[in-house]
Amino acid sequence: MDICLHAEKVSKIYPGTKALDEVSFDVYTGKVNVLIGENGAGKSTLMKIIAGIEQQSEGQLFMGTKKVQFQNVTEAKQNGIGIIHQELSLFPNLNVYQNIFMAREKTHGSIRLDNEKHIELTKKIMEKLEHPIDPHVLVGDLRVGQQQMIEIARNLIQDDLKILIMDEPTSSLSAQEVQVLFKIIKELKAEGISIVYISHRLEEIMKIGDYVTILRDGKFVASSPVKNIDIQWIVKEMVGKGKVYPKRKEEIDWSRREKVLEVKNLTVPKKGGGYLLDHVNFDLKKGEILGIYGLMGAGRTEIFECIMGLRPEHTGDIFLNGELLRIKSVSGQIDRGFAMVPEDRQREGLVQTMDIGKNISLSSLQKYARSIFLNEKKEERSVDAEIKDIHIKVADKRLPILSLSGGNQQKVVIGKGILTQPTILLLDEPSRGIDIGAKTEVFEIINQYADEGLSIVVISSELQEIMAIADRIMVLSNGIKTREMMKNDITEDKLVLASYQGHVIKKNVS
């Protein structure tokens, strides 16, 4: 079988983490080459290197016998490589044909744009995709599934296309649109074009894949022709062996603990139809650590956003200590005893122009207000106590926040939430982007506060982490709650399979 691209021991090192560790990967000509792994396994990083978006720290790429190194996306395109991103990279204020031909414009001579040609070719490619959308319509006015088709069309008009990378291409598509995409993939294969296909949907992989490669923790794990494997094999290879994480001090009889939070029929509509969350129900006990597990796009973060007042369009009921909440603002939820540590600490958790101490006290300033002034001594005492309590390694709290390591920055964000004296703490991927030592410390902090009676909800994409830290786990898939398990009933296989079930449920319903 011909190999059109070979990655040889490719590594990618970011500050504090190794996203890829000597990964070798083959792309077979005219085949669907599936790449799979848990969130954070390194799939998208490898694809970004092949597409010229990132450059490897170590290792080599070959196309045939020729060694290649793409410094940017343009160089990759010149070698016949296109990529369809999971996160759409469209211009909502431009129309359909302008988006499709962005950076690939046809011209009369060397100056004037040939928009008549753009419109003609746009109509042809959209008819091929069975989406005869008016080329003049603004992309921002289209529903997400239609926008995804525009993203696909942008790559199909590429000249001399040899390899097309598809990163979760069906995540926003309806069942009918998925079938159209599969038809296009079959046609591309017949033309000798190779597909690299990233998906969390196991039924898709078994249906259209030819070869599958599995990554775990940035490393190559296994590869096989799809005809020789089944879903259980994929799950087993994805899961791997466990890691050791801190455990809680004692076993607790949760049936005797009172509910502090109850969520009923939580629903968030999706733009263009469907749901980001589809009638989700759960509760949280005093001192409990509830884990939420699911794949990207499952609806995990949306739950936190609803609770904190960031999703006013949600429906359903949220009760705190039996009282129905009328959620109006984030500050109101903080006053009620909620605190949230966001997934993106740099953009949403920290103010990078402020020092360490001010970042810690930022959400609690009202407690230190004295008329129109701050009681700075009281503020400093609280900050110093929090730094000591959660072991933030800092020489001087007046230093810039960016002088800290990633793990200590994460502790600052957690400390900021805890300083508001919450009764419920929401943690979204609290260990993302920090080293194993810092992860252990973060888990010890979570256990410490839970033992003291703080009720905690943790979102994590890492199986071993969520199994170690949670007393109970709720699994989401495609906006649907598919399973709930107590600690003694949790297994890796159950979690992985439940994280895919929502796609099957919605497929059967549709």
Secondary structure, 3 states (H helix, E strand, C coil): CCEEEEEEEEEEEECCEEEEEEEEEEEECCCEEEEECCCCCCHHHHHHHHCCCCCCCEEEEEECCEEECCCCHHHHHHCCEEEECCCCCCCCCCEHHHHHCCCCCCEECCCEECHHHHHHHHHHHHHHCCCCCCCCCEHHHCCHHHHHHHHHHHHHCCCCCCEEEEECCCCCCCHHHHHHHHHHHHHHHHCCCEEEEECCCHHHHHHHCCEEEEEECCEEEEEEEHHHCCHHHHHHHHHCCCCCCCCCCCCCCHHHCCEEEEEEEEEEECCCCCEEEEEEEEEEECCCEEEEECCCCCCHHHHHHHHCCCCCCCEEEEEECCEECCCCCHHHHHHHCEEEECCCHHHHHCCCCCEHHHHHHHHHHHHHEECCEECHHHHHHHHHHHHHHCCCCCCCCCCEHHHCCHHHHHHHHHHHHHCCCCCEEEEECCCCCCCHHHHHHHHHHHHHHHHCCCEEEEECCCHHHHHHHCCEEEEEECCEEEEEEEHHHCCHHHHHHHHHHHHHHHHHHC
